[in-house]
Amino acid sequence: MQCPRCTHAMISDSFTDLLDDSGVLGITAWRCLTCGEVVDPVILANRTNRPEPFVSKSRKNWGA
């Protein structure tokens, strides 16, 4: 797998997490050997399902 940030090689690595709401203590994710980017299925899902940024249509002109 190639790193999405720097396109160098990634390895599968195990990470230990503090006990969260789901009770998961450890995860397996991809880690870049060069820049340290960590990617797992949750991160990939959040990056692909990113909401559109909120832009207010009622901006007021405060000055000038």
N, C-alpha and C positions, 0 to 999 in steps of 0.2 A: 504494500500500500504506500502511496505517496502522500506526504504532508500537504494539506490544503493551504498552509501558510507559506512554506518555503520550498515545497516540492522535493524534499529529501526523503530518505527512507524512514519508515515507521516500524516499530516493533510492538508486539502484543505484550502488555504489562499488567500486573495485578496491583490494584490499589485498595487500601483499607479505608473505609469511611466510618465515621461515628454512627452509632445506631440512629437511623432516621425513622420516619413514620411508618415505612413499609417493613422495617426490621432488617434491611439488607446491611451487612457489615462489609462485604468485599465486592468489588467489581473488576471486570476485565475490560481494558480499553486499549486503544492504540496510542503510543507515545512516540513523538519524533525524536530521533537521536541528535539532531542538530539544534532545533529551537525549543524543544520541550513541549510543543503543542500536544494536548491530550484530547482525544476524540473517542466518544462512546456512542451507543445508539440513541441515548437521550439527547446528547448534544447535537447529533446530526438531525434528529427530528425537530428540535427547537430551531435550528438554523433553516430548515426547509419550510417550516410553518410560521415564519416570522410575520407578525401583523404589519399592515401598512402604518407608517408614522402618522400621528395625529397632527393635522394642520388646522388651526382655527381659522374660520372664514370671517370672523368678526374682529379682526385686529384693529386697534385704534391707533391713530397717528398722534403720538405724544411729542410734539415738538416740530421744529424746523418750519 
